[in-house]
Amino acid sequence: MQTESPRKTGRYTYGPVPSRRLGFSLGIDIIPLKNCSYDCVYCQLGKTKNKVLLRKEYTPAQDVLADIEKALKNYMHIDFLTFSGSGEPTLHKKIGYLIREIKKLTTIPVAVLTNGSLLHLPEVRDDLMNADVVIPTLCTADEDVFRVIHRGHNTVDIRNIINGYIDFRKDFKGQIWLEVMIVRGVNDKPEQIKRLKKVIEQIKPDRIHLNTVVRPPSESSAHPVSHEKLQELKDILGSKTEIVVDFSETAKEIQNEDTLEMILAIISRRPITADDLAKTTNLPKKEILECIKKLSQKGKVMISEHEGRKFYTIRGIDDRTKGPQQG
Ligand code: SF4
């Protein structure tokens, strides 16, 4: 499970952060750092402090909901509410309740990033039934490689996990986007990926996301593979597969493009000031103004004045050039 970049906006929420896969994603962090059933060599959160399989209410569900409600009021543009963050979210025994309560508050889709280690448990599969997208990890079909990459809790068994995924797919009506993290020299051989493909064919995910170690890992010995290698493995895994890596040289560019798109989406809904954009996106005003400048240069955004304040509007929509709408 790859976590998102943290930008805390509440005790249990962060973002919304622009994400390639989930658009403008509000992170929900319900597990204290770092309780996890795995201790992945590529984890960007460092070593696991508490390797656990115990499900309990790690954080008070009512407080988490209060944070989410506040964020929904404060931010106009959220594409996904995403359970992710400082540990494995399915360890929280009230994650099912939280998803159901979120569904009463909003129609914004819910995603869960999970390492999948508990999906063999019927109660965990039930808990995730109301999510819209579940993004579980499966890096290998081989027990020995699984142990090297994830260093899971002693009782975690890869066959159990795979069977849990297969069972989950049978009942889950939402999308499953399977994440495959590739570590150089560990699970990057074509024969290994061919074996993994056979297992994935039984799981039947909607998409396969191929990733590699581009963020600083827990173990300095965990290295990324090249884009060419990912392309080779993608070809083996087939047409549902996409490479979702933010290679360092392109990461900032991609993030910037995502941010521009998000800002444009917000402006297209109503004229808005730079201050309100900063509040809505949780980005610094300086960054907002730079984005506005780029969008203006591309001819996508124009400025209108109302009561001495500058509003940004979409260029070419006549009724939006007259000033801000009420409400
Ligand atoms: S599953 Fe792995 S990557 Fe995700 S939090 Fe646990 S140790 Fe880190």
py3Dmol code that shows the C-alpha trace and the ligand (Angstrom):
import py3Dmol

protein = """\
ATOM      1  CA  MET A   1       0.000   0.000   0.000  1.00  0.00           C
ATOM      2  CA  GLN A   2       1.526   3.311  -1.059  1.00  0.00           C
ATOM      3  CA  THR A   3       0.448   6.219   1.054  1.00  0.00           C
ATOM      4  CA  GLU A   4      -0.260   9.722  -0.191  1.00  0.00           C
ATOM      5  CA  SER A   5       1.805  12.830   0.595  1.00  0.00           C
ATOM      6  CA  PRO A   6       0.569  14.094   3.950  1.00  0.00           C
ATOM      7  CA  ARG A   7      -0.719  17.654   4.264  1.00  0.00           C
ATOM      8  CA  LYS A   8      -2.673  17.616   7.498  1.00  0.00           C
ATOM      9  CA  THR A   9      -5.845  19.695   7.544  1.00  0.00           C
ATOM     10  CA  GLY A  10      -7.517  18.068  10.524  1.00  0.00           C
ATOM     11  CA  ARG A  11      -6.395  15.638  13.169  1.00  0.00           C
ATOM     12  CA  TYR A  12      -7.549  12.739  10.998  1.00  0.00           C
ATOM     13  CA  THR A  13      -7.713  14.303   7.548  1.00  0.00           C
ATOM     14  CA  TYR A  14      -5.142  15.721   5.150  1.00  0.00           C
ATOM     15  CA  GLY A  15      -5.304  17.483   1.825  1.00  0.00           C
ATOM     16  CA  PRO A  16      -7.157  17.580  -0.455  1.00  0.00           C
ATOM     17  CA  VAL A  17      -4.021  16.639  -2.378  1.00  0.00           C
ATOM     18  CA  PRO A  18      -3.854  16.422  -6.175  1.00  0.00           C
ATOM     19  CA  SER A  19      -3.363  12.766  -7.000  1.00  0.00           C
ATOM     20  CA  ARG A  20      -2.848  11.212 -10.424  1.00  0.00           C
ATOM     21  CA  ARG A  21      -5.171   8.344  -9.692  1.00  0.00           C
ATOM     22  CA  LEU A  22      -7.812   9.962  -7.510  1.00  0.00           C
ATOM     23  CA  GLY A  23      -7.974  13.583  -8.620  1.00  0.00           C
ATOM     24  CA  PHE A  24      -8.365  15.930  -5.658  1.00  0.00           C
ATOM     25  CA  SER A  25      -8.205  13.458  -2.793  1.00  0.00           C
ATOM     26  CA  LEU A  26      -9.014  14.154   0.854  1.00  0.00           C
ATOM     27  CA  GLY A  27      -6.952  11.697   2.888  1.00  0.00           C
ATOM     28  CA  ILE A  28      -8.461  10.056   5.964  1.00  0.00           C
ATOM     29  CA  ASP A  29      -5.862   8.773   8.391  1.00  0.00           C
ATOM     30  CA  ILE A  30      -7.374   6.482  11.024  1.00  0.00           C
ATOM     31  CA  ILE A  31      -4.304   4.503  12.153  1.00  0.00           C
ATOM     32  CA  PRO A  32      -1.552   6.026  14.321  1.00  0.00           C
ATOM     33  CA  LEU A  33       1.989   5.961  12.859  1.00  0.00           C
ATOM     34  CA  LYS A  34       3.000   3.242  12.214  1.00  0.00           C
ATOM     35  CA  ASN A  35       0.729   0.348  13.051  1.00  0.00           C
ATOM     36  CA  CYS A  36       0.758  -2.094  10.169  1.00  0.00           C
ATOM     37  CA  SER A  37       0.644  -5.803   9.463  1.00  0.00           C
ATOM     38  CA  TYR A  38       3.586  -5.328   7.082  1.00  0.00           C
ATOM     39  CA  ASP A  39       7.000  -3.673   7.228  1.00  0.00           C
ATOM     40  CA  CYS A  40       7.562  -3.140   3.509  1.00  0.00           C
ATOM     41  CA  VAL A  41      11.098  -2.446   2.333  1.00  0.00           C
ATOM     42  CA  TYR A  42       9.723   0.355   0.142  1.00  0.00           C
ATOM     43  CA  CYS A  43       7.514   2.016   2.785  1.00  0.00           C
ATOM     44  CA  GLN A  44       7.957   5.778   2.740  1.00  0.00           C
ATOM     45  CA  LEU A  45       6.849   6.039   6.385  1.00  0.00           C
ATOM     46  CA  GLY A  46       9.932   4.274   7.744  1.00  0.00           C
ATOM     47  CA  LYS A  47      10.042   1.072   9.766  1.00  0.00           C
ATOM     48  CA  THR A  48       6.866  -0.387  11.258  1.00  0.00           C
ATOM     49  CA  LYS A  49       6.776   0.340  14.986  1.00  0.00           C
ATOM     50  CA  ASN A  50       3.966  -2.017  15.797  1.00  0.00           C
ATOM     51  CA  LYS A  51       3.527  -5.025  13.524  1.00  0.00           C
ATOM     52  CA  VAL A  52      -0.039  -6.025  14.296  1.00  0.00           C
ATOM     53  CA  LEU A  53      -3.071  -7.882  13.010  1.00  0.00           C
ATOM     54  CA  LEU A  54      -5.322  -6.797  15.874  1.00  0.00           C
ATOM     55  CA  ARG A  55      -8.411  -4.918  14.746  1.00  0.00           C
ATOM     56  CA  LYS A  56      -9.590  -2.246  17.148  1.00  0.00           C
ATOM     57  CA  GLU A  57     -10.799   1.341  17.211  1.00  0.00           C
ATOM     58  CA  TYR A  58      -7.326   2.889  16.895  1.00  0.00           C
ATOM     59  CA  THR A  59      -8.811   6.388  16.609  1.00  0.00           C
ATOM     60  CA  PRO A  60     -12.253   7.527  17.843  1.00  0.00           C
ATOM     61  CA  ALA A  61     -14.679   7.039  14.956  1.00  0.00           C
ATOM     62  CA  GLN A  62     -16.842   9.997  15.991  1.00  0.00           C
ATOM     63  CA  ASP A  63     -13.843  12.352  15.982  1.00  0.00           C
ATOM     64  CA  VAL A  64     -12.812  11.085  12.543  1.00  0.00           C
ATOM     65  CA  LEU A  65     -16.327  11.754  11.241  1.00  0.00           C
ATOM     66  CA  ALA A  66     -16.336  15.242  12.747  1.00  0.00           C
ATOM     67  CA  ASP A  67     -13.077  15.999  10.896  1.00  0.00           C
ATOM     68  CA  ILE A  68     -14.505  14.701   7.626  1.00  0.00           C
ATOM     69  CA  GLU A  69     -17.670  16.781   8.047  1.00  0.00           C
ATOM     70  CA  LYS A  70     -15.568  19.872   8.650  1.00  0.00           C
ATOM     71  CA  ALA A  71     -13.449  19.197   5.569  1.00  0.00           C
ATOM     72  CA  LEU A  72     -16.558  18.686   3.427  1.00  0.00           C
ATOM     73  CA  LYS A  73     -17.764  22.129   4.493  1.00  0.00           C
ATOM     74  CA  ASN A  74     -14.390  23.808   4.017  1.00  0.00           C
ATOM     75  CA  TYR A  75     -13.360  22.419   0.633  1.00  0.00           C
ATOM     76  CA  MET A  76     -15.529  22.861  -2.416  1.00  0.00           C
ATOM     77  CA  HIS A  77     -13.628  20.494  -4.645  1.00  0.00           C
ATOM     78  CA  ILE A  78     -12.930  16.940  -3.502  1.00  0.00           C
ATOM     79  CA  ASP A  79     -12.948  14.070  -6.009  1.00  0.00           C
ATOM     80  CA  PHE A  80     -12.331  11.227  -3.566  1.00  0.00           C
ATOM     81  CA  LEU A  81     -12.372  10.605   0.168  1.00  0.00           C
ATOM     82  CA  THR A  82      -9.438   8.259   0.604  1.00  0.00           C
ATOM     83  CA  PHE A  83      -8.574   6.028   3.550  1.00  0.00           C
ATOM     84  CA  SER A  84      -4.788   5.996   3.564  1.00  0.00           C
ATOM     85  CA  GLY A  85      -2.077   7.504   5.722  1.00  0.00           C
ATOM     86  CA  SER A  86       0.064   6.302   8.614  1.00  0.00           C
ATOM     87  CA  GLY A  87      -0.703   2.579   8.755  1.00  0.00           C
ATOM     88  CA  GLU A  88      -3.019  -0.138   7.438  1.00  0.00           C
ATOM     89  CA  PRO A  89      -6.587   1.286   7.489  1.00  0.00           C
ATOM     90  CA  THR A  90      -8.422  -2.066   7.634  1.00  0.00           C
ATOM     91  CA  LEU A  91      -6.912  -2.613  11.091  1.00  0.00           C
ATOM     92  CA  HIS A  92      -9.504  -0.083  12.270  1.00  0.00           C
ATOM     93  CA  LYS A  93     -12.490  -2.157  13.279  1.00  0.00           C
ATOM     94  CA  LYS A  94     -14.898   0.693  12.553  1.00  0.00           C
ATOM     95  CA  ILE A  95     -13.793   1.366   8.977  1.00  0.00           C
ATOM     96  CA  GLY A  96     -17.030  -0.185   7.687  1.00  0.00           C
ATOM     97  CA  TYR A  97     -19.086   2.046   9.959  1.00  0.00           C
ATOM     98  CA  LEU A  98     -17.065   5.091   8.851  1.00  0.00           C
ATOM     99  CA  ILE A  99     -17.656   4.360   5.170  1.00  0.00           C
ATOM    100  CA  ARG A 100     -21.391   3.924   5.765  1.00  0.00           C
ATOM    101  CA  GLU A 101     -21.565   7.197   7.717  1.00  0.00           C
ATOM    102  CA  ILE A 102     -19.619   9.045   5.006  1.00  0.00           C
ATOM    103  CA  LYS A 103     -22.154   7.821   2.473  1.00  0.00           C
ATOM    104  CA  LYS A 104     -24.874   9.569   4.511  1.00  0.00           C
ATOM    105  CA  LEU A 105     -22.919  12.833   4.374  1.00  0.00           C
ATOM    106  CA  THR A 106     -21.888  13.039   0.737  1.00  0.00           C
ATOM    107  CA  THR A 107     -22.002  11.485  -2.722  1.00  0.00           C
ATOM    108  CA  ILE A 108     -18.243  11.933  -3.156  1.00  0.00           C
ATOM    109  CA  PRO A 109     -16.774   8.474  -3.840  1.00  0.00           C
ATOM    110  CA  VAL A 110     -14.751   6.666  -1.182  1.00  0.00           C
ATOM    111  CA  ALA A 111     -11.440   4.927  -1.909  1.00  0.00           C
ATOM    112  CA  VAL A 112      -9.449   2.642   0.397  1.00  0.00           C
ATOM    113  CA  LEU A 113      -5.706   2.082  -0.038  1.00  0.00           C
ATOM    114  CA  THR A 114      -4.924  -1.219   1.679  1.00  0.00           C
ATOM    115  CA  ASN A 115      -2.123  -3.773   1.826  1.00  0.00           C
ATOM    116  CA  GLY A 116      -4.886  -6.397   1.595  1.00  0.00           C
ATOM    117  CA  SER A 117      -3.486  -8.574   4.386  1.00  0.00           C
ATOM    118  CA  LEU A 118      -6.857  -8.766   6.158  1.00  0.00           C
ATOM    119  CA  LEU A 119      -9.086  -9.290   3.128  1.00  0.00           C
ATOM    120  CA  HIS A 120      -9.249 -13.035   3.852  1.00  0.00           C
ATOM    121  CA  LEU A 121     -11.443 -12.132   6.851  1.00  0.00           C
ATOM    122  CA  PRO A 122     -15.164 -12.025   5.937  1.00  0.00           C
ATOM    123  CA  GLU A 123     -15.759  -9.118   8.337  1.00  0.00           C
ATOM    124  CA  VAL A 124     -13.082  -7.010   6.618  1.00  0.00           C
ATOM    125  CA  ARG A 125     -14.517  -7.766   3.187  1.00  0.00           C
ATOM    126  CA  ASP A 126     -17.949  -6.730   4.526  1.00  0.00           C
ATOM    127  CA  ASP A 127     -16.482  -3.518   5.896  1.00  0.00           C
ATOM    128  CA  LEU A 128     -15.198  -2.494   2.468  1.00  0.00           C
ATOM    129  CA  MET A 129     -18.367  -3.419   0.548  1.00  0.00           C
ATOM    130  CA  ASN A 130     -19.658   0.171   0.489  1.00  0.00           C
ATOM    131  CA  ALA A 131     -16.420   1.703  -0.801  1.00  0.00           C
ATOM    132  CA  ASP A 132     -16.348   2.797  -4.435  1.00  0.00           C
ATOM    133  CA  VAL A 133     -12.714   1.930  -5.129  1.00  0.00           C
ATOM    134  CA  VAL A 134     -10.418  -0.433  -3.246  1.00  0.00           C
ATOM    135  CA  ILE A 135      -6.713  -0.325  -4.078  1.00  0.00           C
ATOM    136  CA  PRO A 136      -5.014  -3.415  -2.621  1.00  0.00           C
ATOM    137  CA  THR A 137      -1.375  -4.372  -3.070  1.00  0.00           C
ATOM    138  CA  LEU A 138      -0.065  -7.553  -4.654  1.00  0.00           C
ATOM    139  CA  CYS A 139       3.589  -7.514  -5.633  1.00  0.00           C
ATOM    140  CA  THR A 140       4.262 -11.205  -6.150  1.00  0.00           C
ATOM    141  CA  ALA A 141       2.774 -14.673  -6.261  1.00  0.00           C
ATOM    142  CA  ASP A 142       5.842 -16.200  -4.610  1.00  0.00           C
ATOM    143  CA  GLU A 143       5.932 -16.804  -0.856  1.00  0.00           C
ATOM    144  CA  ASP A 144       9.702 -16.182  -0.505  1.00  0.00           C
ATOM    145  CA  VAL A 145       9.580 -12.899  -2.434  1.00  0.00           C
ATOM    146  CA  PHE A 146       6.485 -11.851  -0.482  1.00  0.00           C
ATOM    147  CA  ARG A 147       8.454 -12.314   2.762  1.00  0.00           C
ATOM    148  CA  VAL A 148      11.406 -10.285   1.443  1.00  0.00           C
ATOM    149  CA  ILE A 149       9.284  -7.340   0.256  1.00  0.00           C
ATOM    150  CA  HIS A 150       6.597  -7.051   2.922  1.00  0.00           C
ATOM    151  CA  ARG A 151       8.198  -8.661   6.009  1.00  0.00           C
ATOM    152  CA  GLY A 152       4.659  -9.275   7.225  1.00  0.00           C
ATOM    153  CA  HIS A 153       3.352 -10.426  10.573  1.00  0.00           C
ATOM    154  CA  ASN A 154       4.358 -14.083  11.227  1.00  0.00           C
ATOM    155  CA  THR A 155       0.863 -15.396  10.643  1.00  0.00           C
ATOM    156  CA  VAL A 156       0.301 -13.580   7.331  1.00  0.00           C
ATOM    157  CA  ASP A 157       0.145 -16.096   4.522  1.00  0.00           C
ATOM    158  CA  ILE A 158       0.235 -15.168   0.838  1.00  0.00           C
ATOM    159  CA  ARG A 159      -2.163 -17.948  -0.253  1.00  0.00           C
ATOM    160  CA  ASN A 160      -4.723 -16.708   2.278  1.00  0.00           C
ATOM    161  CA  ILE A 161      -4.325 -13.191   0.973  1.00  0.00           C
ATOM    162  CA  ILE A 162      -4.803 -14.200  -2.652  1.00  0.00           C
ATOM    163  CA  ASN A 163      -7.912 -16.228  -1.742  1.00  0.00           C
ATOM    164  CA  GLY A 164      -9.211 -13.212   0.174  1.00  0.00           C
ATOM    165  CA  TYR A 165      -8.820 -11.043  -2.946  1.00  0.00           C
ATOM    166  CA  ILE A 166     -10.623 -13.632  -5.080  1.00  0.00           C
ATOM    167  CA  ASP A 167     -13.499 -13.841  -2.574  1.00  0.00           C
ATOM    168  CA  PHE A 168     -13.697 -10.054  -2.299  1.00  0.00           C
ATOM    169  CA  ARG A 169     -13.951  -9.702  -6.076  1.00  0.00           C
ATOM    170  CA  LYS A 170     -16.914 -12.098  -6.169  1.00  0.00           C
ATOM    171  CA  ASP A 171     -19.046  -9.849  -3.928  1.00  0.00           C
ATOM    172  CA  PHE A 172     -17.628  -6.347  -4.332  1.00  0.00           C
ATOM    173  CA  LYS A 173     -19.499  -4.235  -6.876  1.00  0.00           C
ATOM    174  CA  GLY A 174     -17.052  -1.314  -6.915  1.00  0.00           C
ATOM    175  CA  GLN A 175     -13.706  -0.962  -8.659  1.00  0.00           C
ATOM    176  CA  ILE A 176     -10.585  -2.877  -7.659  1.00  0.00           C
ATOM    177  CA  TRP A 177      -7.342  -1.257  -8.744  1.00  0.00           C
ATOM    178  CA  LEU A 178      -4.542  -3.669  -7.902  1.00  0.00           C
ATOM    179  CA  GLU A 179      -1.220  -2.035  -7.108  1.00  0.00           C
ATOM    180  CA  VAL A 180       1.965  -3.888  -8.042  1.00  0.00           C
ATOM    181  CA  MET A 181       5.080  -2.337  -6.556  1.00  0.00           C
ATOM    182  CA  ILE A 182       8.284  -3.383  -8.297  1.00  0.00           C
ATOM    183  CA  VAL A 183      11.591  -3.486  -6.399  1.00  0.00           C
ATOM    184  CA  ARG A 184      14.721  -3.819  -8.502  1.00  0.00           C
ATOM    185  CA  GLY A 185      16.314  -7.275  -8.291  1.00  0.00           C
ATOM    186  CA  VAL A 186      13.539  -8.627  -6.050  1.00  0.00           C
ATOM    187  CA  ASN A 187      10.332  -9.003  -8.098  1.00  0.00           C
ATOM    188  CA  ASP A 188      11.261  -7.577 -11.495  1.00  0.00           C
ATOM    189  CA  LYS A 189      11.986 -10.755 -13.445  1.00  0.00           C
ATOM    190  CA  PRO A 190       9.626 -11.562 -16.342  1.00  0.00           C
ATOM    191  CA  GLU A 191       9.119 -15.159 -15.042  1.00  0.00           C
ATOM    192  CA  GLN A 192       8.003 -13.762 -11.677  1.00  0.00           C
ATOM    193  CA  ILE A 193       5.577 -11.365 -13.335  1.00  0.00           C
ATOM    194  CA  LYS A 194       4.186 -14.176 -15.512  1.00  0.00           C
ATOM    195  CA  ARG A 195       3.403 -16.151 -12.335  1.00  0.00           C
ATOM    196  CA  LEU A 196       1.827 -13.054 -10.825  1.00  0.00           C
ATOM    197  CA  LYS A 197      -0.262 -12.565 -13.943  1.00  0.00           C
ATOM    198  CA  LYS A 198      -1.807 -16.027 -13.514  1.00  0.00           C
ATOM    199  CA  VAL A 199      -2.913 -15.090 -10.006  1.00  0.00           C
ATOM    200  CA  ILE A 200      -4.199 -11.696 -11.117  1.00  0.00           C
ATOM    201  CA  GLU A 201      -6.334 -13.412 -13.733  1.00  0.00           C
ATOM    202  CA  GLN A 202      -8.114 -15.199 -10.890  1.00  0.00           C
ATOM    203  CA  ILE A 203      -8.575 -11.968  -8.911  1.00  0.00           C
ATOM    204  CA  LYS A 204      -9.996 -10.059 -11.907  1.00  0.00           C
ATOM    205  CA  PRO A 205      -9.227  -6.471 -10.864  1.00  0.00           C
ATOM    206  CA  ASP A 206     -10.612  -3.609 -12.956  1.00  0.00           C
ATOM    207  CA  ARG A 207      -7.164  -2.070 -13.309  1.00  0.00           C
ATOM    208  CA  ILE A 208      -3.561  -2.933 -12.512  1.00  0.00           C
ATOM    209  CA  HIS A 209      -1.330  -0.091 -11.337  1.00  0.00           C
ATOM    210  CA  LEU A 210       2.354  -0.696 -11.860  1.00  0.00           C
ATOM    211  CA  ASN A 211       4.577   1.298  -9.550  1.00  0.00           C
ATOM    212  CA  THR A 212       8.180   1.361  -8.348  1.00  0.00           C
ATOM    213  CA  VAL A 213      10.205   2.788  -5.474  1.00  0.00           C
ATOM    214  CA  VAL A 214      10.498   6.481  -6.350  1.00  0.00           C
ATOM    215  CA  ARG A 215       9.927   7.926  -2.890  1.00  0.00           C
ATOM    216  CA  PRO A 216      12.584   7.514  -0.174  1.00  0.00           C
ATOM    217  CA  PRO A 217      12.069   3.948   1.091  1.00  0.00           C
ATOM    218  CA  SER A 218      12.316   2.427   4.552  1.00  0.00           C
ATOM    219  CA  GLU A 219      15.343   0.402   3.406  1.00  0.00           C
ATOM    220  CA  SER A 220      18.035   2.095   1.354  1.00  0.00           C
ATOM    221  CA  SER A 221      18.562  -1.264  -0.357  1.00  0.00           C
ATOM    222  CA  ALA A 222      15.124  -0.952  -2.047  1.00  0.00           C
ATOM    223  CA  HIS A 223      15.708   0.525  -5.502  1.00  0.00           C
ATOM    224  CA  PRO A 224      13.379   1.503  -8.342  1.00  0.00           C
ATOM    225  CA  VAL A 225      13.413  -0.090 -11.775  1.00  0.00           C
ATOM    226  CA  SER A 226      13.647   1.989 -14.931  1.00  0.00           C
ATOM    227  CA  HIS A 227      10.700   3.142 -16.984  1.00  0.00           C
ATOM    228  CA  GLU A 228      11.777   0.738 -19.736  1.00  0.00           C
ATOM    229  CA  LYS A 229      11.651  -2.180 -17.312  1.00  0.00           C
ATOM    230  CA  LEU A 230       8.170  -1.137 -16.145  1.00  0.00           C
ATOM    231  CA  GLN A 231       7.069  -0.982 -19.766  1.00  0.00           C
ATOM    232  CA  GLU A 232       8.381  -4.532 -20.320  1.00  0.00           C
ATOM    233  CA  LEU A 233       6.466  -5.794 -17.243  1.00  0.00           C
ATOM    234  CA  LYS A 234       3.347  -3.852 -18.270  1.00  0.00           C
ATOM    235  CA  ASP A 235       3.368  -5.665 -21.609  1.00  0.00           C
ATOM    236  CA  ILE A 236       3.429  -8.995 -19.758  1.00  0.00           C
ATOM    237  CA  LEU A 237       0.574  -8.032 -17.430  1.00  0.00           C
ATOM    238  CA  GLY A 238      -1.673  -6.911 -20.276  1.00  0.00           C
ATOM    239  CA  SER A 239      -4.079  -4.218 -21.321  1.00  0.00           C
ATOM    240  CA  LYS A 240      -5.597  -3.395 -17.918  1.00  0.00           C
ATOM    241  CA  THR A 241      -2.184  -2.284 -16.713  1.00  0.00           C
ATOM    242  CA  GLU A 242      -1.012   1.302 -16.396  1.00  0.00           C
ATOM    243  CA  ILE A 243       2.241   2.710 -15.108  1.00  0.00           C
ATOM    244  CA  VAL A 244       1.431   5.115 -12.271  1.00  0.00           C
ATOM    245  CA  VAL A 245       4.942   6.147 -11.287  1.00  0.00           C
ATOM    246  CA  ASP A 246       5.900   9.718 -10.606  1.00  0.00           C
ATOM    247  CA  PHE A 247       9.574   9.453 -11.622  1.00  0.00           C
ATOM    248  CA  SER A 248      11.435  12.202  -9.837  1.00  0.00           C
ATOM    249  CA  GLU A 249      12.253  14.152 -12.955  1.00  0.00           C
ATOM    250  CA  THR A 250       8.620  14.296 -13.963  1.00  0.00           C
ATOM    251  CA  ALA A 251       6.863  14.184 -10.604  1.00  0.00           C
ATOM    252  CA  LYS A 252       6.758  17.917 -10.063  1.00  0.00           C
ATOM    253  CA  GLU A 253       5.601  18.522 -13.598  1.00  0.00           C
ATOM    254  CA  ILE A 254       2.792  15.984 -13.229  1.00  0.00           C
ATOM    255  CA  GLN A 255       1.803  17.427  -9.858  1.00  0.00           C
ATOM    256  CA  ASN A 256       1.751  20.917 -11.372  1.00  0.00           C
ATOM    257  CA  GLU A 257      -0.420  19.743 -14.234  1.00  0.00           C
ATOM    258  CA  ASP A 258      -2.779  18.089 -11.751  1.00  0.00           C
ATOM    259  CA  THR A 259      -2.953  21.277  -9.700  1.00  0.00           C
ATOM    260  CA  LEU A 260      -3.700  23.378 -12.784  1.00  0.00           C
ATOM    261  CA  GLU A 261      -6.509  21.038 -13.744  1.00  0.00           C
ATOM    262  CA  MET A 262      -7.965  21.125 -10.250  1.00  0.00           C
ATOM    263  CA  ILE A 263      -7.882  24.917 -10.135  1.00  0.00           C
ATOM    264  CA  LEU A 264      -9.497  25.119 -13.537  1.00  0.00           C
ATOM    265  CA  ALA A 265     -12.228  22.711 -12.401  1.00  0.00           C
ATOM    266  CA  ILE A 266     -12.961  24.898  -9.364  1.00  0.00           C
ATOM    267  CA  ILE A 267     -12.997  28.137 -11.370  1.00  0.00           C
ATOM    268  CA  SER A 268     -15.307  26.584 -13.948  1.00  0.00           C
ATOM    269  CA  ARG A 269     -17.945  26.146 -11.256  1.00  0.00           C
ATOM    270  CA  ARG A 270     -18.079  29.821 -10.241  1.00  0.00           C
ATOM    271  CA  PRO A 271     -15.953  32.969 -10.221  1.00  0.00           C
ATOM    272  CA  ILE A 272     -13.613  32.868  -7.241  1.00  0.00           C
ATOM    273  CA  THR A 273     -10.907  34.989  -5.594  1.00  0.00           C
ATOM    274  CA  ALA A 274      -7.306  33.869  -5.060  1.00  0.00           C
ATOM    275  CA  ASP A 275      -7.886  33.843  -1.296  1.00  0.00           C
ATOM    276  CA  ASP A 276     -10.870  31.533  -1.639  1.00  0.00           C
ATOM    277  CA  LEU A 277      -8.952  29.316  -4.035  1.00  0.00           C
ATOM    278  CA  ALA A 278      -6.130  29.045  -1.503  1.00  0.00           C
ATOM    279  CA  LYS A 279      -8.643  28.143   1.204  1.00  0.00           C
ATOM    280  CA  THR A 280     -10.440  25.634  -0.978  1.00  0.00           C
ATOM    281  CA  THR A 281      -7.335  23.888  -2.231  1.00  0.00           C
ATOM    282  CA  ASN A 282      -5.230  24.303   0.896  1.00  0.00           C
ATOM    283  CA  LEU A 283      -2.397  25.540  -1.326  1.00  0.00           C
ATOM    284  CA  PRO A 284      -0.304  28.642  -0.535  1.00  0.00           C
ATOM    285  CA  LYS A 285      -1.659  31.795  -2.206  1.00  0.00           C
ATOM    286  CA  LYS A 286       1.690  32.262  -3.954  1.00  0.00           C
ATOM    287  CA  GLU A 287       1.275  28.888  -5.656  1.00  0.00           C
ATOM    288  CA  ILE A 288      -2.317  29.750  -6.594  1.00  0.00           C
ATOM    289  CA  LEU A 289      -1.199  32.999  -8.234  1.00  0.00           C
ATOM    290  CA  GLU A 290       1.504  31.167 -10.195  1.00  0.00           C
ATOM    291  CA  CYS A 291      -1.084  28.661 -11.439  1.00  0.00           C
ATOM    292  CA  ILE A 292      -3.502  31.463 -12.370  1.00  0.00           C
ATOM    293  CA  LYS A 293      -0.707  33.140 -14.314  1.00  0.00           C
ATOM    294  CA  LYS A 294      -0.038  29.920 -16.266  1.00  0.00           C
ATOM    295  CA  LEU A 295      -3.748  29.402 -16.947  1.00  0.00           C
ATOM    296  CA  SER A 296      -4.077  33.028 -18.130  1.00  0.00           C
ATOM    297  CA  GLN A 297      -1.088  32.579 -20.448  1.00  0.00           C
ATOM    298  CA  LYS A 298      -2.808  29.505 -21.892  1.00  0.00           C
ATOM    299  CA  GLY A 299      -5.903  31.665 -22.457  1.00  0.00           C
ATOM    300  CA  LYS A 300      -8.056  29.586 -20.112  1.00  0.00           C
ATOM    301  CA  VAL A 301      -8.738  32.045 -17.304  1.00  0.00           C
ATOM    302  CA  MET A 302      -9.587  35.752 -17.142  1.00  0.00           C
ATOM    303  CA  ILE A 303      -9.973  38.310 -14.370  1.00  0.00           C
ATOM    304  CA  SER A 304     -13.106  40.270 -13.597  1.00  0.00           C
ATOM    305  CA  GLU A 305     -13.495  42.931 -10.890  1.00  0.00           C
ATOM    306  CA  HIS A 306     -16.405  43.214  -8.534  1.00  0.00           C
ATOM    307  CA  GLU A 307     -16.652  45.589  -5.537  1.00  0.00           C
ATOM    308  CA  GLY A 308     -12.905  46.189  -5.797  1.00  0.00           C
ATOM    309  CA  ARG A 309     -12.034  42.471  -5.595  1.00  0.00           C
ATOM    310  CA  LYS A 310     -10.460  40.342  -8.305  1.00  0.00           C
ATOM    311  CA  PHE A 311     -12.350  37.232  -9.370  1.00  0.00           C
ATOM    312  CA  TYR A 312     -11.021  34.550 -11.665  1.00  0.00           C
ATOM    313  CA  THR A 313     -13.385  33.154 -14.265  1.00  0.00           C
ATOM    314  CA  ILE A 314     -13.283  30.788 -17.191  1.00  0.00           C
ATOM    315  CA  ARG A 315     -12.557  32.593 -20.436  1.00  0.00           C
ATOM    316  CA  GLY A 316     -15.266  32.486 -23.039  1.00  0.00           C
ATOM    317  CA  ILE A 317     -18.270  31.886 -20.822  1.00  0.00           C
ATOM    318  CA  ASP A 318     -20.219  35.133 -21.224  1.00  0.00           C
ATOM    319  CA  ASP A 319     -22.415  35.016 -18.162  1.00  0.00           C
ATOM    320  CA  ARG A 320     -19.401  34.385 -15.977  1.00  0.00           C
ATOM    321  CA  THR A 321     -17.586  37.539 -17.067  1.00  0.00           C
ATOM    322  CA  LYS A 322     -20.130  39.804 -15.417  1.00  0.00           C
ATOM    323  CA  GLY A 323     -19.081  39.196 -11.839  1.00  0.00           C
ATOM    324  CA  PRO A 324     -19.528  36.658  -9.089  1.00  0.00           C
ATOM    325  CA  GLN A 325     -22.726  34.736  -8.646  1.00  0.00           C
ATOM    326  CA  GLN A 326     -24.363  34.688  -5.275  1.00  0.00           C
ATOM    327  CA  GLY A 327     -24.142  31.630  -3.078  1.00  0.00           C
TER     328      GLY A 327
END
"""
ligand_1 = """\
8
SF4
S 1.594 -1.805 3.924
Fe 3.742 -1.489 3.618
S 3.830 0.510 2.518
Fe 1.782 0.363 3.448
S 2.025 1.372 5.479
Fe 2.362 -0.843 5.803
S 4.584 -1.067 5.668
Fe 4.074 0.920 4.724
"""
view = py3Dmol.view(width=600, height=400)
view.addModel(protein, "pdb")
view.setStyle({"model": 0}, {"cartoon": {"style": "trace"}})
view.addModel(ligand_1, "xyz")
view.setStyle({"model": 1}, {"stick": {}})
view.zoomTo()
view.show()
